[in-house]
């Protein structure tokens, strides 16, 4: 979706096995640069997804993914320094806390956007202190409604059941680099998404809105696996291209609508999304 205007890379760790090679090949086929550290004696992380009608669950063996070394960031420092967006998941906090904060420090640059998606309830509760600190580094954050309410409740926000106010609360919460605005996006399944952007220098919301999802006929919905990540990817593709918030949300909903109509994370060979 980002087209020829941008280039994407993924930093991670794999084992010396067929799955690691498969991941690398699949990414290269999609135009993504795989920056993978090979960990001797470890298997590549794998995830089994089990589906019951349109619901699904995961059983994951993290394998080599938890063994990524600090040296991997050092070796790719030039790429990180030149990147316009650094985006991470936060499950790695359990194994590589210092690495996440190192990425966050790099993301403080005014030339960069640093962001992440809020993890599951267990991780929010277990690593609440770390996540709240990382929030001060963030320029863009994605979360679903349930996790947003859970996080805001732990923050002792008085209206932790009001998604509109939660979105604004999260967007305007403490930030280290106040020269950069913060955007918070709360997805809510088939219900409208909430988006808020806060300007810390002017102390005002420069954008707030709710957006209905791209409706997909019930019989066409196959598997919700990957919907949240697809939304984030679609949104970021337009956001990093300088599109306005409405266009970014439309792109996110479009990507999510495509992924829920197939089993697993399968993508069409050609992307027929037309940027507005």
C-alpha positions as CSV (number, residue, x, y, z in Angstrom):
1,X,0.0,0.0,0.0
2,X,2.9,2.4,0.6
3,X,3.9,1.8,-3.1
4,X,7.2,3.0,-4.5
5,X,7.3,6.1,-2.2
6,X,8.7,4.1,0.7
7,X,10.7,1.1,1.7
8,X,10.1,-1.2,4.6
9,X,12.4,-3.4,6.6
10,X,11.9,-5.8,9.5
11,X,14.5,-6.4,12.2
12,X,14.3,-9.7,14.1
13,X,15.9,-13.1,14.9
14,X,15.4,-16.5,13.3
15,X,16.8,-19.9,13.7
16,X,18.9,-21.8,11.1
17,X,15.9,-23.8,9.7
18,X,13.4,-23.8,6.9
19,X,11.0,-21.5,8.6
20,X,13.6,-18.7,8.9
21,X,14.4,-19.1,5.2
22,X,10.6,-19.1,4.4
23,X,10.0,-15.9,6.3
24,X,12.9,-14.2,4.5
25,X,11.7,-15.3,1.1
26,X,8.1,-14.2,1.8
27,X,9.2,-10.8,2.9
28,X,11.5,-10.3,-0.1
29,X,8.6,-11.2,-2.4
30,X,6.6,-8.4,-0.8
31,X,9.3,-5.9,-1.2
32,X,10.2,-6.0,2.5
33,X,13.9,-6.1,3.5
34,X,14.4,-8.9,6.1
35,X,17.2,-7.9,8.6
36,X,17.3,-11.2,10.5
37,X,19.9,-12.4,13.0
38,X,20.4,-16.1,12.8
39,X,20.6,-17.7,16.2
40,X,22.5,-21.0,16.4
41,X,20.8,-23.9,18.2
42,X,17.4,-22.2,18.2
43,X,14.3,-22.8,16.1
44,X,12.5,-20.0,14.2
45,X,9.4,-18.8,16.1
46,X,6.2,-20.3,14.8
47,X,2.5,-19.7,15.6
48,X,-0.4,-22.1,15.2
49,X,-3.7,-20.4,14.6
50,X,-6.9,-22.4,15.4
51,X,-10.2,-21.2,14.1
52,X,-13.8,-21.9,15.3
53,X,-16.0,-20.4,12.7
54,X,-14.9,-16.8,12.6
55,X,-13.1,-16.7,16.0
56,X,-9.5,-17.7,16.4
57,X,-6.8,-18.4,19.0
58,X,-3.0,-18.7,18.9
59,X,-0.5,-21.1,20.2
60,X,3.0,-19.7,19.9
61,X,6.6,-20.9,20.2
62,X,8.7,-17.7,20.3
63,X,11.9,-19.6,19.6
64,X,14.8,-17.5,18.3
65,X,12.7,-14.3,18.3
66,X,13.5,-13.7,22.0
67,X,17.3,-14.1,21.4
68,X,17.9,-11.1,19.2
69,X,21.0,-9.3,20.4
70,X,21.8,-5.7,21.0
71,X,24.5,-6.1,18.4
72,X,21.8,-6.5,15.8
73,X,20.7,-2.9,16.4
74,X,24.3,-1.7,16.3
75,X,24.9,-3.4,13.0
76,X,21.8,-1.8,11.5
77,X,22.3,1.6,13.1
78,X,22.6,3.4,9.8
79,X,19.3,2.0,8.7
80,X,17.6,3.0,12.0
81,X,19.1,6.5,11.9
82,X,17.8,7.0,8.4
83,X,14.4,5.5,9.0
84,X,11.4,7.9,9.0
85,X,9.3,5.4,11.1
86,X,10.3,3.0,13.8
87,X,7.4,0.8,14.8
88,X,7.5,-2.1,17.3
89,X,5.3,-4.5,19.1
90,X,5.7,-4.6,22.9
91,X,5.7,-8.3,23.7
92,X,9.5,-8.1,23.4
93,X,9.5,-6.2,26.7
94,X,9.5,-9.6,28.5
95,X,12.8,-10.6,27.0
96,X,14.6,-7.4,25.7
97,X,13.4,-4.4,27.6
98,X,16.6,-2.4,27.0
99,X,16.3,-3.0,23.3
100,X,12.8,-1.5,23.1
101,X,14.0,1.6,25.0
102,X,17.0,1.9,22.7
103,X,14.6,2.1,19.8
104,X,12.5,4.6,21.6
105,X,15.5,6.8,22.2
106,X,16.3,6.7,18.5
107,X,12.7,7.6,17.8
108,X,13.0,10.8,19.8
109,X,14.5,12.5,16.8
110,X,12.3,15.2,15.3
111,X,12.9,13.6,11.8
112,X,11.3,10.3,13.0
113,X,8.0,8.8,14.0
114,X,8.1,6.3,16.8
115,X,5.1,4.1,17.5
116,X,3.7,0.8,18.7
117,X,0.5,-1.1,19.3
118,X,-0.7,-1.7,22.9
119,X,-0.4,-5.4,23.8
120,X,-2.8,-7.8,25.6
121,X,-4.2,-7.4,29.1
122,X,-1.5,-9.6,30.6
123,X,1.3,-7.6,29.2
124,X,-0.4,-4.2,30.0
125,X,-0.8,-5.3,33.6
126,X,2.6,-7.0,34.0
127,X,4.6,-4.3,32.2
128,X,2.4,-1.3,33.0
129,X,5.3,0.8,34.3
130,X,7.4,0.2,31.2
131,X,4.5,0.8,28.8
132,X,3.5,4.0,30.5
133,X,7.1,5.2,30.2
134,X,7.3,4.2,26.5
135,X,4.1,6.2,26.0
136,X,6.1,9.3,26.7
137,X,8.3,8.5,23.6
138,X,5.4,7.7,21.3
139,X,4.2,9.7,18.3
140,X,1.6,7.2,17.1
141,X,-0.1,4.4,19.1
142,X,-2.7,1.8,18.0
143,X,-4.9,-0.1,20.4
144,X,-8.3,-1.8,20.4
145,X,-11.1,-0.7,22.6
146,X,-10.9,-3.3,25.3
147,X,-7.1,-2.7,25.8
148,X,-7.5,1.1,25.7
149,X,-10.1,0.9,28.5
150,X,-7.9,-1.5,30.5
151,X,-4.8,0.7,30.1
152,X,-6.6,4.0,31.0
153,X,-8.1,2.3,34.0
154,X,-4.6,1.4,35.3
155,X,-3.7,5.1,34.6
156,X,-6.6,5.9,37.0
157,X,-8.3,7.9,34.3
158,X,-11.8,8.7,35.6
159,X,-13.6,8.1,32.3
160,X,-12.1,4.7,31.5
161,X,-15.3,3.5,30.0
162,X,-15.7,6.4,27.5
163,X,-13.7,5.6,24.4
164,X,-13.9,9.2,23.0
165,X,-12.4,10.6,26.2
166,X,-9.9,7.8,26.5
167,X,-8.6,8.5,23.0
168,X,-8.1,12.2,23.8
169,X,-6.6,11.3,27.2
170,X,-4.0,9.0,25.6
171,X,-3.2,11.4,22.8
172,X,-2.6,14.3,25.3
173,X,-0.7,12.3,27.9
174,X,2.9,13.2,28.9
175,X,5.4,13.4,25.9
176,X,9.2,13.8,25.8
177,X,9.5,15.4,22.4
178,X,6.7,18.0,22.4
179,X,7.8,19.3,19.0
180,X,6.0,16.3,17.5
181,X,2.3,15.7,17.7
182,X,0.9,12.4,19.0
183,X,-1.8,10.4,17.2
184,X,-3.8,7.7,19.0
185,X,-6.1,5.3,17.1
186,X,-8.6,3.1,18.9
187,X,-10.2,0.4,16.8
188,X,-13.4,-1.2,17.9
189,X,-14.2,-4.3,15.8
190,X,-17.3,-3.6,13.6
191,X,-17.9,-0.3,15.4
192,X,-16.4,3.1,14.5
193,X,-12.7,3.8,15.2
194,X,-11.6,6.8,17.3
195,X,-8.7,9.0,16.2
196,X,-7.2,11.9,18.1
197,X,-4.1,14.1,17.4
198,X,-2.7,16.4,19.9
199,X,-0.3,19.4,19.4
200,X,1.8,19.9,22.5
201,X,3.2,23.2,21.5
202,X,-0.2,24.8,21.0
203,X,-1.9,22.5,23.7
204,X,-4.8,21.8,21.4
205,X,-6.3,18.8,19.6
206,X,-5.5,19.3,15.9
207,X,-7.8,16.4,15.0
208,X,-10.5,14.3,16.5
209,X,-13.0,12.1,14.8
210,X,-14.8,8.8,14.7
211,X,-14.9,6.7,11.5
212,X,-17.3,3.8,10.6
213,X,-15.6,0.6,9.4
214,X,-15.6,-0.5,5.8
215,X,-18.6,-2.8,5.9
216,X,-18.1,-6.4,4.8
217,X,-21.1,-8.7,4.3
218,X,-21.3,-11.2,7.2
219,X,-21.1,-14.3,4.9
220,X,-17.8,-13.0,3.5
221,X,-16.0,-12.7,6.8
222,X,-13.8,-15.8,7.2
223,X,-11.2,-15.1,9.9
224,X,-10.5,-11.9,12.0
225,X,-6.9,-12.9,12.3
226,X,-4.6,-10.0,11.5
227,X,-7.4,-7.3,11.3
228,X,-5.8,-5.0,13.8
229,X,-2.3,-5.3,12.3
230,X,-3.7,-4.8,8.8
231,X,-5.5,-1.7,9.9
232,X,-2.2,-0.3,11.4
233,X,-0.3,-1.1,8.3
234,X,-2.8,0.5,6.0
235,X,-3.0,3.6,8.2
236,X,0.7,4.0,8.5
237,X,1.2,3.5,4.7
238,X,-0.9,6.7,4.1
239,X,0.3,8.5,7.3
240,X,4.0,8.3,6.2
241,X,2.9,9.5,2.8
242,X,1.6,12.7,4.4
243,X,-2.1,12.0,3.9
244,X,-4.7,13.5,6.1
245,X,-6.3,11.6,9.0
246,X,-9.5,10.7,7.1
247,X,-7.5,9.1,4.3
248,X,-5.3,7.3,6.7
249,X,-8.3,5.7,8.5
250,X,-10.0,4.8,5.2
251,X,-6.8,3.0,4.2
252,X,-6.7,1.2,7.5
253,X,-10.3,0.1,7.3
254,X,-9.7,-1.0,3.7
255,X,-6.7,-3.2,4.7
256,X,-8.6,-4.7,7.6
257,X,-11.6,-5.5,5.4
258,X,-9.4,-7.4,3.0
259,X,-7.7,-9.5,5.6
260,X,-10.9,-10.7,7.3
261,X,-12.1,-12.3,4.1
262,X,-9.3,-14.8,3.9
263,X,-7.8,-17.5,6.2
264,X,-4.7,-16.2,8.0
265,X,-2.6,-13.3,6.7
266,X,-2.9,-13.8,2.9
267,X,-2.6,-10.8,0.7
268,X,-3.6,-10.3,-3.0
269,X,-0.7,-10.4,-5.4
270,X,-1.5,-6.9,-6.6
271,X,-2.8,-4.2,-4.2
272,X,-5.8,-2.4,-5.8
273,X,-6.1,0.2,-3.1
274,X,-6.3,3.7,-4.6
275,X,-5.0,6.5,-2.3
276,X,-7.3,9.4,-2.1
